[in-house]
């Protein structure tokens, strides 16, 4: 028996975006150095609904944006105790390999092999010892479990903007105003962006972009580099952040970047998608940088937590839906549809 007083738990099992079933499985047993968390809130990430990325591994218990309480402590754990309120990283680096020592923690082979057991869309999660050692973050009293679910996505956004070398005074174009785009928007504003232009094809998300600080929000179907110049003092953007997997967005981004600027490809396309690029026209004599970003390091997690705690990024206002575990299937449909939703939170204890 666990400290929760029962041996089985409910989990939401993903078969595809239209087939998510609530099933039972044993509560994971913890070993030395491990923790058992009772999950209070778990966010649905845009990557959770990428069927091409996960279909071959189904069925799965997904969920990696979590807030919960420690209810079991393995032998040898000294820094955490039952009752602690925490968030955690599902992927953690070794900190000693070639990639980690060069600052590329998200390229670490260990990071790509670590994960929760089973996943955040469950009543309980086991944290392996390595995750406990370098991927658990105590929540301040004033931070809710809901806010904790934003630590991981904001950490990824932080790494992306650091990679893109954002500077105070930059003009920023954000293509795609879903949850990732809106987090990028708010962080860019916090970091001193001079002007932020957001695009999307969804009016609900364009209105959200305006609420969260975009100077200009325009429909992507009406966007053009010429229109960008009209609202940006005659210039293209210093930084373009692509937060949609549409291949046309990449072409749009490359046509919207100012000399010396950076294009950050933050969202993956569908597999097999490619786009032709004229190296001379786009890169030669322009000093344009094209870069990507994947995941986040423990440092990014802690910085994200600190930003949320300071209300520098008001994530609570981004939640549009709070659903019980039995409604996880509805949550996946909302996120996959990319309609009138921004952040969907699952509450596994309900």
C-alpha positions in Angstrom: 0.0 0.0 0.0 1.2 3.6 -0.7 0.7 6.5 1.6 -2.3 7.3 -0.6 -3.9 4.2 0.9 -4.7 2.3 -2.3 -2.9 0.1 -4.8 -4.4 1.1 -8.2 -5.0 4.5 -9.9 -6.8 5.9 -12.8 -4.9 7.0 -15.9 -5.9 8.6 -19.2 -4.4 6.3 -22.0 -3.8 7.9 -25.4 -4.5 5.7 -28.5 -5.0 8.7 -30.8 -6.4 12.2 -30.5 -9.9 10.9 -30.8 -9.5 7.9 -28.6 -8.3 8.6 -25.0 -9.5 6.1 -22.4 -9.6 6.2 -18.7 -8.2 2.9 -17.4 -6.7 1.5 -14.2 -3.2 0.5 -13.5 -1.1 -0.2 -10.4 0.3 2.8 -8.6 4.0 2.7 -9.3 6.2 1.4 -6.5 9.2 3.6 -5.7 12.8 2.5 -5.1 15.8 4.2 -3.5 16.3 7.8 -4.6 12.8 8.0 -6.1 9.6 10.0 -5.3 5.9 9.3 -5.8 3.9 12.3 -6.7 0.1 12.8 -6.5 -0.6 14.8 -9.6 -2.9 17.8 -9.0 -2.7 19.5 -12.4 -1.2 18.5 -15.8 -1.2 20.6 -18.9 -1.8 19.3 -22.5 1.1 20.3 -24.7 0.9 20.9 -28.4 3.4 18.1 -28.8 0.9 15.7 -27.1 -1.4 16.0 -30.0 1.2 15.4 -32.7 -0.1 12.0 -33.8 2.7 11.3 -36.3 5.2 11.7 -33.5 3.5 9.2 -31.1 1.3 6.9 -33.1 3.8 4.0 -33.4 4.2 4.0 -29.6 0.6 4.0 -28.6 -1.0 3.2 -26.2 0.6 5.8 -24.0 0.0 7.8 -20.8 1.2 11.2 -21.8 1.5 14.4 -19.8 4.8 16.2 -18.9 3.6 19.6 -17.6 2.8 18.8 -14.0 2.2 20.2 -10.6 1.8 17.8 -7.7 2.5 16.8 -4.1 5.1 14.3 -2.8 3.3 11.4 -1.2 6.1 8.8 -1.1 9.9 9.2 -0.5 12.4 6.5 -1.4 15.4 5.6 0.7 18.3 8.1 0.4 16.2 11.1 -0.7 17.2 14.0 1.5 16.0 17.1 -0.2 12.3 16.3 -0.4 9.7 15.1 2.1 6.0 14.0 2.0 3.8 17.0 1.6 6.2 19.0 -0.5 4.5 20.8 -3.4 6.6 20.4 -6.6 6.9 20.4 -10.3 9.4 18.2 -12.2 11.2 17.8 -15.4 10.3 14.7 -17.4 13.6 14.8 -19.3 16.9 15.5 -17.5 20.5 15.6 -18.7 23.5 13.8 -17.4 25.5 17.1 -17.1 28.8 15.3 -17.9 28.6 14.3 -21.6 30.1 16.0 -24.6 26.8 17.8 -25.3 26.1 18.9 -21.7 29.7 20.2 -21.2 29.2 22.4 -24.4 25.9 23.8 -23.0 23.7 21.7 -25.3 21.9 19.8 -22.5 18.8 19.0 -24.6 21.0 17.0 -27.1 22.2 14.7 -24.2 21.4 11.0 -24.8 20.4 10.7 -21.2 17.9 13.4 -21.4 16.2 11.7 -24.3 15.9 8.4 -22.3 14.5 9.8 -19.0 10.8 10.2 -18.4 8.0 10.0 -15.8 6.3 6.7 -14.9 3.8 6.6 -16.3 2.9 10.2 -17.3 1.1 13.3 -16.0 -2.4 12.3 -17.1 -2.5 9.9 -14.1 -3.4 10.2 -10.4 0.2 9.3 -9.4 3.6 9.5 -11.0 6.9 7.9 -10.1 10.0 10.1 -10.5 13.2 8.0 -11.2 16.2 8.8 -9.1 17.9 10.8 -11.8 14.9 13.0 -12.2 14.8 13.5 -8.5 18.5 14.4 -8.4 18.3 17.2 -10.9 14.8 17.8 -12.1 12.5 18.5 -9.1 11.5 22.0 -8.3 9.9 23.1 -5.0 6.9 25.4 -5.5 6.6 28.6 -3.6 3.6 28.9 -1.4 2.1 31.5 -3.6 2.3 29.4 -6.7 -0.7 27.2 -7.6 -0.4 23.7 -9.1 -2.0 25.2 -12.3 0.7 27.8 -12.6 3.3 25.0 -12.1 2.2 23.3 -15.3 3.6 26.3 -17.2 7.1 25.8 -15.9 8.1 23.3 -18.6 6.6 25.1 -21.6 8.0 28.5 -20.5 11.4 26.8 -19.9 11.4 25.7 -23.5 10.5 29.2 -24.7 13.3 30.6 -22.6 15.8 28.3 -24.2 14.5 29.2 -27.6 14.8 33.0 -27.1 18.2 32.6 -25.6 19.3 30.5 -28.6 17.9 33.2 -30.8 19.9 35.9 -28.9 16.9 38.2 -28.4 18.0 41.8 -27.4 16.1 44.7 -25.8 14.8 46.9 -28.5 14.3 44.1 -31.0 11.2 44.0 -33.2 9.7 40.5 -33.0 7.3 38.7 -35.4 5.6 35.7 -33.9 3.9 33.4 -36.5 1.3 31.3 -34.7 -0.5 32.5 -31.6 -1.3 29.3 -29.8 0.1 28.6 -26.3 3.7 28.6 -27.5 3.4 31.8 -29.5 1.7 33.6 -26.6 4.4 32.5 -24.1 7.0 33.7 -26.6 5.1 37.0 -26.9 5.0 37.6 -23.1 8.6 36.6 -22.6 9.8 38.8 -25.4 7.9 41.7 -23.8 9.5 41.0 -20.5 12.9 40.9 -22.1 12.5 44.3 -23.6 11.2 43.8 -27.2 10.4 47.1 -28.8 7.6 46.0 -31.0 5.8 42.6 -31.2 3.7 41.6 -34.2 1.6 38.3 -33.9 -0.1 36.4 -36.6 -2.6 33.5 -36.7 -5.5 32.3 -38.8 -7.8 32.0 -35.7 -9.5 35.2 -34.5 -9.8 33.8 -30.9 -6.1 33.5 -30.7 -5.5 36.9 -32.4 -7.7 38.5 -29.7 -5.6 36.6 -27.1 -2.4 38.0 -28.6 -3.7 41.5 -28.2 -4.6 40.9 -24.6 -1.2 39.5 -23.8 0.7 42.4 -25.2 1.1 42.2 -29.0 1.4 45.7 -30.5 -0.2 44.4 -33.7 -2.1 41.2 -34.3 -3.1 40.3 -37.9 -4.6 37.4 -39.7 -1.9 35.3 -41.3 -3.9 35.1 -44.5 -3.6 38.9 -44.9 0.0 39.1 -43.7 2.8 40.1 -46.0 6.3 41.5 -45.5 5.0 44.8 -47.0 2.4 45.0 -44.2 5.1 44.2 -41.6 7.1 47.2 -42.9 4.0 49.4 -42.5 3.7 48.6 -38.8 7.4 48.4 -38.0 8.9 51.8 -39.1 9.7 50.5 -42.6 11.8 47.5 -41.4 11.3 43.8 -41.4 11.6 41.9 -38.0 14.8 41.5 -36.0 13.6 38.2 -34.7 11.0 35.9 -36.3 9.7 33.0 -34.2 7.8 30.3 -36.0 5.3 28.6 -33.7 3.3 26.7 -36.2 4.2 23.6 -38.2 2.8 24.9 -41.5 5.4 24.7 -44.1 4.2 28.0 -45.6 5.1 29.7 -42.3 8.8 28.9 -42.9 8.8 30.6 -46.2 6.9 33.6 -44.7 9.5 33.8 -41.9 12.4 33.8 -44.3 10.8 36.7 -46.2 10.2 38.7 -43.1 13.6 38.8 -41.4 15.7 42.0 -41.4 19.4 42.0 -42.3 21.3 40.7 -39.2 18.2 39.1 -37.8 17.4 35.6 -36.6 14.6 33.1 -37.5 13.8 30.7 -34.7 12.0 27.5 -35.9 10.3 26.6 -32.6 7.6 24.2 -33.9 8.2 21.1 -36.0 6.5 20.4 -39.3 4.9 17.2 -40.3 7.5 14.5 -41.2 8.9 14.7 -44.7 8.2 18.4 -45.1 10.9 20.4 -46.8 11.1 23.9 -48.1 13.5 25.3 -50.8 15.7 28.1 -49.7 17.8 30.4 -51.9 21.0 30.6 -50.0 22.2 33.6 -51.9 18.9 35.6 -51.5 18.3 34.6 -47.8 21.7 34.3 -46.3 24.5 35.7 -48.4 25.4 39.3 -47.4 22.5 39.5 -45.0 24.0 37.9 -41.8 20.6 36.2 -41.2 20.7 33.3 -38.7 18.3 30.3 -39.0 18.1 28.3 -35.8 16.0 25.8 -33.9 15.4 24.9 -30.3 14.3 21.7 -28.6 13.4 21.2 -24.9 14.9 22.9 -21.9 17.6 22.5 -19.3 17.2 22.4 -15.5 18.5 26.0 -15.5 15.7 27.0 -17.8 13.1 25.3 -15.5 14.3 27.2 -12.5 14.3 30.5 -14.4 10.8 29.8 -15.7 9.6 29.1 -12.1 11.2 32.4 -11.0 9.5 34.4 -13.8 6.1 32.8 -13.0 6.5 33.5 -9.3 7.3 37.1 -10.0 4.2 37.4 -12.2 6.5 38.6 -15.0 4.7 36.1 -17.2 1.0 36.0 -16.1 0.3 32.4 -17.1 -2.9 31.9 -15.0 -4.8 34.1 -17.4 -3.9 31.8 -20.3 -6.0 28.9 -18.9 -9.2 28.4 -20.9 -10.3 24.9 -19.8 -10.0 22.9 -16.6 -11.1 19.3 -17.0 -11.4 16.2 -14.8 -9.3 13.1 -15.7 -12.4 11.5 -17.3 -12.6 14.5 -19.7 -9.0 14.1 -21.0 -10.3 13.0 -24.4 -12.2 16.2 -24.7 -9.0 18.1 -23.8 -7.1 16.4 -26.6 -9.8 17.3 -29.1 -9.8 20.9 -28.0 -6.0 21.2 -28.3 -5.9 19.3 -31.6 -8.6 21.5 -33.1 -6.7 24.7 -32.2 -10.0 26.6 -31.9 -11.3 28.5 -28.9 -8.8 27.2 -26.4 -5.4 28.3 -25.2 -4.3 26.2 -22.3 -6.1 23.1 -21.3 -5.4 21.7 -17.8 -6.3 18.2 -16.6 -7.0 17.7 -12.9 -6.4 14.0 -12.3 -7.8 14.0 -8.7 -11.2 15.0 -10.1 
